[in-house]
Amino acid sequence: MIRKFRRPVPARAAIAAAVALLVTACSAGTDTARPTGTRAAAVTPAGLDRALPDDPVSMVLPATGAETRWTQGLYVFGQQVNRVVAADCARSGGFALPDEVPLAFIRFFALPDLDFIARHGLSTSAGVPVVASTTVPTTARTGSAAQVRRCRAEGTKAAAALSDLYLPLEQRWFGELGSVDTASATVRARRGLSGCLAGRGVPARDEKTFMAVADARQQTAAPADVTATERDLGRVYATCMRPVEAVREPARLSLRTRFLTEHAAEIRTLRDRLFPALRAAEKRYGVPLAFPRP
């Protein structure tokens, strides 16, 4: 099933442009009729990487699919800090917070990580590390609405102390990425997408309809075929999108070079402050920075 994913961040920290760039992948089953010319892909679990990039620019202003792995980790880290602080607040008050949806690394399909998709499929990723301090005793009573709001607010404040370091700059960057998709070179490259997909058994004219076809096939999936077929579809998507990314990726990198010059003072601040703040938050809250890796 195709679903829209949104990062659970406070309203003041919402990134409308980034949300518009988030295109979801398949999350339920896949069809027993696999794309023509493919074979069942082996199940290859994604791992975790703990190493930061050499430059925080790669994390905050991603220009390639591979760089978005760091962006995904940054988002999850902020959410984990939020939850740890809220859980600590509740624990000190002797009550429990309502259950929440487990955190996940969410892909940016506007900057598709084609190598990762080809290896793991459209939706499968690494598991988010469990942070023990977010748990509360099962015997704890559920907090009142006011208590829950107060603790959630504390979590939001802690996460905002980190997101404020990069969010305004990131928002402007995501707002500029749309120019790459509307460029004539990208439009020309996309014209070959439908023929490539059709030649591999997926009748879709573009990325949006490809996801719709994948979604429809998932609804009739045989449970035993779910994983293999999802990865087959991921390989089809990655193969057919490579000519598009061959145009878009250098265009994004060129755009980022100009962006860095235009926002030089803010970039210097980002480089000076972000990584020390993340490492300090790791120690303070017991939350590990982790990023998906193939």
C-alpha positions in Angstrom: 0.0 0.0 0.0 1.3 3.5 -0.9 1.1 5.8 2.1 2.1 9.4 2.7 4.6 9.7 5.5 5.1 12.9 7.4 7.7 13.5 10.0 6.1 14.0 13.4 7.8 17.4 14.1 6.2 20.4 15.9 4.2 22.8 13.7 6.9 25.5 14.1 9.4 23.1 12.6 7.4 21.8 9.7 9.1 21.9 6.3 6.3 22.2 3.7 8.7 21.9 0.8 10.4 18.9 2.2 7.1 17.1 2.8 6.2 17.8 -0.8 9.4 16.0 -1.8 8.7 13.0 0.3 7.2 10.3 -2.0 6.3 7.1 -0.3 7.2 3.6 -1.3 5.4 0.3 -1.1 4.7 -1.0 2.4 2.3 -3.9 2.2 2.7 -6.8 -0.2 3.6 -7.1 -3.8 2.2 -8.9 -6.7 2.8 -12.5 -7.5 3.3 -11.6 -11.1 6.8 -10.2 -11.0 8.0 -7.6 -13.6 9.1 -9.2 -16.8 12.8 -10.1 -17.0 13.4 -10.1 -13.3 14.0 -12.9 -10.8 13.3 -13.0 -7.1 15.9 -10.9 -5.3 17.7 -12.3 -2.3 16.7 -10.8 1.0 19.5 -8.4 2.0 18.9 -6.6 5.3 20.0 -3.0 5.4 22.6 -2.2 8.1 23.3 0.9 10.2 26.2 3.3 10.0 27.3 5.5 12.9 29.9 7.7 11.0 29.0 11.3 10.4 29.7 12.7 6.9 32.8 14.8 6.5 30.7 17.9 6.1 27.3 18.6 7.7 26.2 20.2 4.3 25.8 16.6 3.0 23.3 15.9 5.8 21.3 19.1 5.8 21.4 20.0 2.1 21.4 16.6 0.3 22.0 16.7 -3.4 22.2 12.9 -4.0 20.2 9.9 -3.0 23.1 8.5 -1.0 23.4 11.7 1.0 19.8 11.4 2.1 20.7 8.5 4.3 22.4 11.1 6.6 19.3 13.3 6.4 17.1 10.4 7.4 19.3 9.7 10.3 19.2 13.3 11.4 15.4 13.4 11.3 15.1 10.2 13.3 17.7 11.4 15.8 15.6 14.5 16.5 12.5 12.4 17.0 14.3 10.1 19.3 15.5 13.0 21.4 11.9 14.3 21.5 10.6 11.0 22.8 13.4 10.4 25.3 12.8 13.8 26.9 9.1 13.3 27.0 9.4 9.8 28.4 11.8 11.1 31.1 9.3 13.7 32.0 6.5 11.2 32.3 8.6 8.7 34.3 9.5 11.4 36.8 5.8 12.1 37.2 4.9 8.4 37.6 2.7 8.1 34.6 2.9 6.7 31.0 2.6 8.5 27.7 0.2 7.1 25.0 1.8 4.6 22.6 3.3 6.1 19.4 4.0 4.7 16.0 7.5 3.2 15.9 10.0 5.4 14.2 11.3 4.6 10.7 13.8 5.9 8.2 11.7 7.6 5.6 13.1 7.9 2.0 13.2 11.0 -0.1 12.0 9.8 -3.5 12.6 13.2 -5.0 16.3 12.4 -4.4 16.1 8.6 -4.9 18.8 6.5 -3.4 18.9 4.2 -6.4 21.7 1.9 -5.2 19.9 1.4 -1.9 16.5 0.8 -3.7 18.0 -1.7 -6.1 19.4 -3.7 -3.2 16.6 -3.5 -0.7 13.4 -2.6 -2.6 11.1 0.4 -2.5 10.4 0.5 1.2 12.6 -1.8 3.2 15.3 0.0 5.2 17.4 -0.5 8.3 15.7 -0.7 11.7 15.8 2.3 13.9 17.8 1.5 17.1 15.6 1.1 20.2 16.3 3.6 22.9 15.6 1.9 26.3 15.0 5.2 28.1 11.8 5.8 26.1 10.1 2.8 27.9 8.1 3.2 31.1 6.9 0.5 33.5 3.9 -1.3 32.2 2.2 -0.7 35.6 2.4 3.1 35.2 -1.0 4.8 34.9 -1.8 6.8 31.8 -1.1 10.5 32.2 -3.9 13.1 32.0 -4.2 15.2 28.9 -2.5 18.1 30.6 0.4 15.9 31.9 0.9 14.5 28.4 0.9 17.9 26.8 3.4 19.2 29.3 5.8 16.3 28.7 5.3 16.4 24.9 6.2 20.1 25.1 9.4 19.3 26.9 10.3 16.8 24.2 9.5 19.3 21.4 11.7 21.9 23.1 14.7 19.6 23.3 14.3 18.6 19.7 13.9 22.2 18.5 17.2 23.1 20.2 18.8 20.9 17.5 16.5 21.6 14.5 16.9 25.3 15.0 20.6 24.9 14.0 19.7 23.7 10.5 16.0 23.9 9.8 15.8 27.4 8.2 18.7 26.7 5.9 17.3 23.3 5.0 13.9 24.7 4.3 15.3 27.1 1.7 17.4 24.4 0.1 14.4 22.1 -0.4 12.5 25.0 -1.8 15.1 25.4 -4.5 15.3 21.8 -5.5 12.1 22.0 -7.5 13.9 24.0 -10.2 15.9 20.8 -11.1 12.7 18.8 -11.8 11.3 21.5 -14.1 14.5 22.0 -16.0 14.3 21.0 -19.7 17.0 18.4 -19.4 15.1 16.6 -16.7 11.9 16.7 -18.7 13.7 15.2 -21.6 15.3 12.5 -19.5 11.9 11.6 -18.0 10.4 10.9 -21.5 12.2 7.6 -21.6 10.8 6.4 -18.3 7.5 4.9 -19.5 9.2 2.8 -22.2 11.8 1.5 -19.8 9.1 0.5 -17.2 6.9 -1.0 -19.8 9.8 -3.1 -21.1 10.2 -4.5 -17.6 6.5 -5.4 -17.2 5.3 -2.3 -15.3 2.8 -0.3 -17.4 3.4 3.2 -15.9 4.0 6.5 -17.6 5.9 8.2 -14.7 7.0 7.8 -11.1 3.6 8.5 -9.7 1.8 5.9 -11.8 4.7 3.4 -11.1 4.0 3.7 -7.4 0.3 3.3 -8.0 0.9 0.1 -10.1 3.2 -1.2 -7.3 0.5 -0.4 -4.7 -2.2 -2.2 -6.7 0.0 -5.3 -7.1 0.7 -5.4 -3.4 -2.9 -5.7 -2.6 -3.1 -9.1 -4.3 0.3 -10.3 -3.0 0.8 -13.8 -1.8 2.6 -13.6 1.5 5.5 -15.7 0.4 6.2 -13.4 -2.5 6.1 -10.1 -0.7 9.8 -9.5 0.0 11.1 -10.8 -3.3 8.7 -9.0 -5.5 9.1 -5.7 -3.7 12.8 -6.0 -4.3 12.2 -6.9 -8.0 10.1 -3.7 -8.3 12.9 -1.8 -6.6 15.4 -3.0 -9.2 13.1 -2.0 -12.0 12.6 1.5 -10.5 16.3 1.9 -10.0 17.2 0.8 -13.5 14.7 3.1 -15.2 15.4 6.1 -13.0 19.2 6.0 -13.6 19.0 8.1 -16.8 16.9 10.7 -15.0 19.3 10.8 -12.0 22.2 11.1 -14.4 20.8 14.4 -15.3 19.4 15.6 -12.0 22.3 14.7 -9.7 24.9 16.9 -11.4 22.3 19.7 -11.6 21.6 19.4 -7.9 25.3 19.5 -7.1 25.8 22.6 -9.2 22.8 24.2 -7.6 24.2 23.4 -4.1 27.5 25.0 -5.0 25.7 28.2 -5.8 23.5 27.9 -2.7 26.6 27.6 -0.5 28.0 30.8 -1.9 24.8 32.6 -1.5 24.4 31.5 2.2 28.1 31.5 3.1 27.6 33.0 6.6 24.9 30.5 7.6 26.9 27.6 6.2 29.9 28.6 8.4 27.6 28.6 11.4 26.2 25.2 10.4 29.7 23.7 10.0 30.8 25.1 13.4 27.8 24.1 15.5 25.8 21.2 14.2 28.1 18.2 14.7 29.2 19.3 18.3 25.5 19.8 19.2 24.6 16.3 17.8 27.4 14.7 19.7 26.5 16.5 22.9 22.9 15.4 22.5 24.0 11.8 22.0 25.7 11.9 25.4 23.1 13.8 27.2 20.1 11.8 26.1 21.6 8.4 25.4 20.4 8.5 21.8 22.8 7.0 19.1 23.1 8.8 15.8 22.5 6.1 13.2 22.1 6.1 9.4 20.9 3.5 6.9 23.6 1.8 4.9 23.3 -0.8 2.1 
